[in-house]
Amino acid sequence: MKMDFSFKPAQVSVERALALKAEIELFNAEYCATLDRGNVEDWPLFFVEDAVYRVTSRENADLNLPVGLVYAEGRDMMHDRAVAIARTQMYAPRYMLHLVTDVRVISEADNGDIEAEGNFMLMQTLVEGPSTVHLVGNYFDTFTRMEGRLMLKERQVIFDTSILANDLVFPV
């Protein structure tokens, strides 16, 4: 599991970075659309079987603490979380909107793994309330290819705030 979130300059050529960035942006657009349309049970399909998904605070990330607000090791754990969210609506109805920007391709390994970063903002609109910024931060991703398409091996979601709404239920 990645624990170093310090700045790393890109280690790929501009041409290769542009091609990979376009592919990652298409991946993120599908990922976000799936979640924003409420298809949370399809969310684990963006990950390889043994993927890691962690949501943690900037403070914990800066201190190299592995504790995460959400931690899932493997697609099965993600599936359990998704099913619980989708089938036990114990929260007020809402709409979510994920925005991902400033994708940076950091490296591409000999085995084809791609390390990338991006900024995210998660907006939330309660059915009977205004839209609000729910969470902002960074994605630190490792992608791989399976059957010709990108899949996440690891998504580290590092959020910026130290005060968090108690209703962080949905995947980021």
QUIQUI-V274252 format. One record per run of one state. SS is the DSSP state (hx for helix, st for strand, lp for the rest). FROM is the first residue (numbers start at 1). TO is the last residue. If there is no record, write none. Layout:
ss: <SS	SS>
from: <FROM	FROM>
to: <TO	TO>
This chain:
ss: <lp	hx	lp	hx	st	hx	lp	st	lp	hx	lp	st	lp	st	lp	st	lp	st	lp>
from: <1	14	37	40	47	58	63	70	74	75	88	94	109	114	127	131	147	149	160>
to: <13	36	39	46	57	62	69	73	74	87	93	108	113	126	130	146	148	159	172>
